Amino acid sequence: MPENKALKYITNIAFILLLILISVYILFPFYWTVNSSFKSETQLQMMPASFLPTDPDTGNISFNLTNYKSVLQNKEFLMGILNSIIVATATTFLALLAGSLAGFAMGQLRFRGKKITLYVILSMTMFPQVTVLTGLYAVMRALNLEPRLGMILSYMIFTLPFTAWVLTSFFKDLPREILESARVDGATFFQTFRFILLPLTAPALVTTGLLTFIRSWNEYLFALTFTSASRMSRTVPVVIAYFTGATTHQEPFGQIMAASVIVTIPIVVLVLYFQRKIVKGLTAGAVKG
């Protein structure tokens, strides 16, 4: 018996140490980003690097806000945030609108070819973005679309299949008796979807919507390509990539870190605000009763 207790104790300690190691591995890059954003150019060049912003002369802890001031006074960066908000919000809204309708149809309705349609949607999520980039860019140029509109439409290619696939599983888990009862009461399919089924899938909508927003907010490859000739249409990841220092060969590392912290704040706020619905959305259907 004592040996079993000792083995259990050692196992618990090993598990806790593993969790600490994983947490440090995941959180350390974020900590280093925040740490570097509060350092001046001189502090960033200190060797060895300090784990807190330190004055190179006195050795005292010294937080520097120069990087944040420079970034917030950069008009291109502020325009990039506005462009990212427009593109990510519009993409999320359209993906949820079309994805919820598709999820309702494939999860609750019966029609020929439904299984094939699901497989086609799933296969669309497997294509790398770079394989369709050249063709999409040619289409956008031929149609003479505004870059932000082009990004919204192109982002739908990899956000809509994911949204439709996830929401299909949620709608499929809803009791069919709800749909049948609504039809008996005289409700149309759209009324049943809008007023009865859609509110029941709110956790799923929040979860998929947030993941879609984050993916659109962070997307770089399409944004870089579609805004190559339109400087004021660039989203914030592209704007940060084009940051330049005071001299030709200077890399504004501190400003890049400060900008990264600023653009991460909206995502953190959204996750914290919707955390309960996110947990419900991730765990829905995990337990069958």
Solvent accessible surface area in square Angstrom, and as a share of the most:
residue,aa,sasa,rsa
1,M,161,0.72
2,P,105,0.66
3,E,145,0.65
4,N,94,0.48
5,K,135,0.57
6,A,51,0.40
7,L,119,0.59
8,K,138,0.59
9,Y,142,0.54
10,I,110,0.56
11,T,78,0.45
12,N,74,0.38
13,I,70,0.35
14,A,55,0.43
15,F,114,0.48
16,I,96,0.49
17,L,109,0.54
18,L,91,0.45
19,L,86,0.43
20,I,94,0.48
21,L,120,0.60
22,I,78,0.40
23,S,49,0.32
24,V,84,0.48
25,Y,172,0.66
26,I,95,0.48
27,L,110,0.55
28,F,84,0.35
29,P,75,0.47
30,F,118,0.49
31,Y,83,0.31
32,W,66,0.23
33,T,30,0.17
34,V,66,0.38
35,N,6,0.03
36,S,1,0.01
37,S,0,0.00
38,F,47,0.19
39,K,5,0.02
40,S,30,0.19
41,E,73,0.33
42,T,82,0.48
43,Q,9,0.04
44,L,44,0.22
45,Q,124,0.55
46,M,44,0.20
47,M,173,0.77
48,P,117,0.74
49,A,52,0.41
50,S,21,0.13
51,F,129,0.54
52,L,80,0.40
53,P,1,0.01
54,T,23,0.13
55,D,41,0.21
56,P,62,0.39
57,D,133,0.69
58,T,92,0.54
59,G,50,0.48
60,N,95,0.49
61,I,103,0.52
62,S,42,0.27
63,F,118,0.49
64,N,43,0.22
65,L,96,0.48
66,T,78,0.45
67,N,15,0.08
68,Y,31,0.12
69,K,123,0.52
70,S,41,0.26
71,V,1,0.00
72,L,91,0.45
73,Q,140,0.62
74,N,47,0.24
75,K,171,0.72
76,E,50,0.22
77,F,0,0.00
78,L,83,0.41
79,M,62,0.28
80,G,1,0.01
81,I,34,0.17
82,L,86,0.43
83,N,0,0.00
84,S,2,0.02
85,I,80,0.41
86,I,70,0.36
87,V,1,0.01
88,A,1,0.00
89,T,70,0.41
90,A,29,0.23
91,T,0,0.00
92,T,18,0.10
93,F,129,0.54
94,L,64,0.32
95,A,0,0.00
96,L,39,0.19
97,L,89,0.44
98,A,38,0.30
99,G,0,0.00
100,S,6,0.04
101,L,74,0.37
102,A,31,0.24
103,G,0,0.00
104,F,12,0.05
105,A,29,0.23
106,M,8,0.04
107,G,9,0.09
108,Q,1,0.00
109,L,42,0.21
110,R,195,0.71
111,F,89,0.37
112,R,241,0.88
113,G,32,0.30
114,K,55,0.23
115,K,137,0.58
116,I,121,0.62
117,T,52,0.30
118,L,33,0.16
119,Y,128,0.49
120,V,76,0.44
121,I,23,0.12
122,L,59,0.30
123,S,43,0.28
124,M,84,0.37
125,T,62,0.36
126,M,134,0.60
127,F,132,0.55
128,P,77,0.48
129,Q,51,0.23
130,V,94,0.54
131,T,84,0.49
132,V,54,0.31
133,L,20,0.10
134,T,112,0.65
135,G,43,0.42
136,L,26,0.13
137,Y,61,0.23
138,A,58,0.45
139,V,73,0.42
140,M,19,0.09
141,R,160,0.58
142,A,88,0.68
143,L,113,0.56
144,N,135,0.69
145,L,49,0.25
146,E,73,0.33
147,P,29,0.18
148,R,71,0.26
149,L,78,0.39
150,G,2,0.02
151,M,0,0.00
152,I,16,0.08
153,L,80,0.40
154,S,0,0.00
155,Y,0,0.00
156,M,29,0.13
157,I,63,0.32
158,F,16,0.07
159,T,2,0.01
160,L,52,0.26
161,P,5,0.03
162,F,65,0.27
163,T,0,0.00
164,A,3,0.03
165,W,92,0.32
166,V,34,0.20
167,L,0,0.00
168,T,6,0.04
169,S,55,0.35
170,F,36,0.15
171,F,0,0.00
172,K,140,0.59
173,D,83,0.43
174,L,28,0.14
175,P,71,0.45
176,R,83,0.30
177,E,111,0.50
178,I,48,0.24
179,L,3,0.02
180,E,89,0.40
181,S,62,0.40
182,A,5,0.04
183,R,142,0.52
184,V,128,0.73
185,D,123,0.64
186,G,60,0.58
187,A,27,0.21
188,T,78,0.45
189,F,89,0.37
190,F,129,0.54
191,Q,82,0.37
192,T,0,0.00
193,F,8,0.03
194,R,113,0.41
195,F,135,0.56
196,I,63,0.32
197,L,0,0.00
198,L,38,0.19
199,P,74,0.46
200,L,92,0.46
201,T,3,0.02
202,A,29,0.22
203,P,29,0.18
204,A,1,0.01
205,L,33,0.16
206,V,30,0.17
207,T,12,0.07
208,T,1,0.00
209,G,6,0.05
210,L,16,0.08
211,L,84,0.42
212,T,2,0.01
213,F,26,0.11
214,I,41,0.21
215,R,105,0.38
216,S,6,0.04
217,W,7,0.02
218,N,87,0.45
219,E,14,0.06
220,Y,87,0.33
221,L,66,0.33
222,F,1,0.00
223,A,0,0.00
224,L,53,0.26
225,T,33,0.19
226,F,17,0.07
227,T,0,0.00
228,S,67,0.43
229,A,101,0.79
230,S,31,0.20
231,R,150,0.55
232,M,102,0.46
233,S,8,0.05
234,R,30,0.11
235,T,5,0.03
236,V,2,0.01
237,P,26,0.16
238,V,1,0.00
239,V,7,0.04
240,I,22,0.11
241,A,60,0.47
242,Y,103,0.39
243,F,22,0.09
244,T,110,0.64
245,G,19,0.18
246,A,101,0.78
247,T,90,0.52
248,T,126,0.73
249,H,179,0.80
250,Q,57,0.25
251,E,113,0.50
252,P,6,0.04
253,F,85,0.35
254,G,3,0.03
255,Q,54,0.24
256,I,32,0.16
257,M,30,0.13
258,A,0,0.00
259,A,0,0.00
260,S,30,0.20
261,V,26,0.15
262,I,29,0.15
263,V,19,0.11
264,T,52,0.30
265,I,92,0.46
266,P,49,0.31
267,I,24,0.12
268,V,71,0.41
269,V,84,0.48
270,L,52,0.26
271,V,56,0.32
272,L,108,0.54
273,Y,171,0.65
274,F,62,0.26
275,Q,95,0.42
276,R,198,0.72
277,K,85,0.36
278,I,26,0.13
279,V,89,0.51
280,K,124,0.53
281,G,4,0.04
282,L,121,0.60
283,T,76,0.44
284,A,54,0.42
285,G,42,0.40
286,A,79,0.61
287,V,133,0.76
288,K,151,0.64
289,G,128,1.23
